[in-house]
Amino acid sequence: MGMTGATSPVTIAGTLVQHVAENLSGVVIAQLAKQGAPVIFGGSPSGFDMRHGTTPMGAIETMMIDAAYVQIGKSLGLPTHAYMALSDAKVNDAQAGFETGMGAVIAALAGVNIVSGPGMLDFERAQSLEKLVIDNEICGMTYRLIQGIAQRDEPLALGLFEGFEGSQFLTMPHTRKWYRAEHIFPVVTDRETYDGWAALGKKTIAERAAEEAVRLLEPAVENLPRRSVRQELKEIMHREAGKAACRELPDLSNFY
């Protein structure tokens, strides 16, 4: 995890040189341990914010490093991994959205094979179920992007305009045939009119995502360990958290 100007050269190119060298060293170690062992070319290099002493995974420089080393890994014929489609924000706000969205699109266009990031907040230190719901829709949009534009007709849409006298395509069999193939349908993303949104309670995407997370987890409640086991696990977590001066655990009562 080279950090520009801190644990690796300050330039993106310099950090790439170090990152590739470290990855190749890891490949050598793996092959010495077991020749032919499968490996993944990846890691978690980042930019470094000198003002706060932090490693912004949502920074554009970090995404550029990731996209570049993925190309190098692919040139070596190795599967690639990157921490992208995540955010340094602490809550599901606008920052969380734009950093995650940019990262997802860049990762897809760069061809990253394994993306570890959806649901993550706070410099890879937290996982949010609500954000995971939102990020599922971001990933859906990203997958739709890389599917590209398909030619559904031959010749291209020409027959739709022959003898066309109307002003809309809503009732055409062609629309019914291809609408679901051409579009994705997000669940918590707001596409209502203002009046429709207001009638539904004027909820933010974070609020809708929280409700969706609860709905998705409800069927899993019956598969939870028995109460005594859950209580014992809580006590273990509290004990370990205390060693790290963490006085309380996140409240997950809404999810079980």
N, C-alpha and C positions, 0 to 999 in steps of 0.2 A: 504494500500500500504506500507507494511513493506519494509524497505531498509536496507540491511545487514550492520550492524555496525553503522547505523545512527538512524533509527527509529525502528529497530528490532535487535535481536541478530546477531552478525557478521557471525555465522555459518548458513549454509543452513538449517540444521535440526532445529536450534533454531528459525529461521525465519518462518519455516513451523509450528511450535507449535503456534507461535503468530498469524500467518495468519489463521489457522484453528479456533483458539479461537475467533478471530474477526468475521469470517464468521458465526460461530455458534451463536455468540451474535446477529448478524444481523437476523439470522433465528428466534431467540426468539422474537426479536422486531416485525418482520413481523407477526409472529403467534399471538402475543398479540394484534396487530392491527386488524388482521382478521385471525381467525383460519382456517387452510387449504389453506391459500394463497400460490400459487405456488412461488417457489424461485429458483434462479440459484446460484450455488456455484462457485465463481470466484474471480475477483479482479485484482489488478495490482501490486503485489509485485515485487521487483527487486533487483539486486545487486546494490552496491553503489561504484562509482569510487572516492576514496579519493583524487586522484590527481586533479580532476576537479570539484568535488562536483556535479556530474551528476548521473542520474539513467539509466544506459545502458540497454534498453529493448532488444537489440540484443546480450547481453552478454550470454555466455553459462551457467553461473550460474543462470541467470534469467530464462532461458529456463528449467533448471533442477528444479528450484523451482516450475515453472508452471506445469511441467509434474508430479511432486510428489504430489502437492495438488490436481491435477485432479484425481489421483488414490485414494486419501483420500475421495474426494467428491463422486466418484463413489461407494466406499465402503459404503457410507452412503445412497446410492440410490438417489442422487441428480444430476440433469443435471449440466454440468460444462461449464465454460467460461474461456478464457485466452486471453491476448494480446500477440499474437505470429504472425509469418510471417510478421514482420515489421522490420524497420532498424533505427539506430541512425544516419545514414549518412544524409547529407544535399542535396545531388543530387543522381541521378540514376547512381551510379558508382559500382565498384566491391564490395565494402563493402555492399552497399544496396542489391546486389544480393546474396552474400553468407550468410548474416545474415537472410534475408527473406527466402531463400531456406532451410537453416538449421531449422529455426523456423517452417516452414510449415511441413516439414517431421516429426520433433519431435512431433508437435501437432497432426498430423495424427496418428502416432504410439502410442501416449499416449491416443488417443481416445477423445480429447477435443470436446465437442458438439458444442460450439459456439466459433469461432475464430475471434477476432476483431484485425485486423492488416494489411491486404493487402491494399496497397496504402499509408501507413503511413511512414513518415520520421521524423527525428529530435526529438527523445524521445516522440513520440505520439503527437507532436505539429503541424504537418503539414500533409496534405493529397495531394498527387500528382496524377493527372489523368494519367500521363505517367507511373508512377510506378504501378498504378492500372491495366493498360493494361499488363505490364510485369508480375505482380503478378498473374493475371488471368491464365497465362501460367504455372507459378510455381505451382499454385493450381491444374491445370489440370494434371500436371505430378505427383503431390502428390496423387491425387485421383486414378490415374492409378496404382501407387505403392500399395496402400492399397487394390485395387481390386485383386491383386495377380496374380499368373499364373494359368490359367484355362486349364483343360484337354479337348481339342477340339475333340479328336479322341479316339476311343476304338477298339483295343489296341492303346497305345500312339504312334502315328506317324509311326507305324510299316509298314503300307501299302505303305507309301510314298517311302520307300527304296526298295521295292520288284521290281525287274526288272529295277531298275533305272540305266540308262547308261549315263545320261547327267552330266553337271557340274553346273547347276543352276535350281532354282525352280520358276523362274519368270513367266513362261507360264502355270504353273499347275493350274487347277481349284481350288485346295485346297488353293493356295495363294490368288486367287481372292476372294474366299469365306471368308477367315478369316483375310485378311490384315487390314481392317478398324476396326475390332473388337479387334485386338491385339495392335494397335498403336493409338496414338493421334497425331494431326497435328497442332503444334503451328503456329502462324501467324507472330509474330515479332522476334522469336528466329531464329538466323542465322544457317542455315544448308546448305547454298550454298557452292560450291567450291570457292576457292580464286578468280578465274577469274570471276565467276558469281557474287560474292559479289562486286568485283571491277566494273563490268559493271553496277551494280545497284547504283553506287555512293559512295561505301565504307562507308555506313552509320552505325553508332553505334546503339545498341539496343535502347538507349534512343531516338535517332532521329526517328527510325522507330516507336517507341511507341507513340511519339508525333503526328506523322502523322496519326496513327491508332486512337488515341483519337479524333482528329479533324473529321476523317471520321465517327466515331461512333456517334458523337454529332451532325453532320449536320442535320439528320432527326428531331432532337429535336428543332431546331431553330424556326420552325413555331409554336411550342407550348409554346414559351416564353411569359411572360406577355407583355402587350403593353409597348411601349417605355417610356411613362410617369411614369408608375409604376416602371419600372426598374430604371429610374433615381432617383425616390424617395427612392428606396431601397439603391441605391448607396450612396445617401446623408446621410441616416441613418447609414450605415456602416462607412462612413468617420467620422461622428460625434462621434460614439462610439469608433472608432479606435483612434481618437484624445484624448479621455479621458485616453487611455492607452499609450500615447506618441508615437503612431504609425502614422507616417507622410503620408504614402501612402499604398494603397491596392495592392495586386498582380494584375498584368496585365492579364486579362482574355479575352482581345479583340479577341483573335484567336478562342474563343469558343462560341461566340455569336455575 
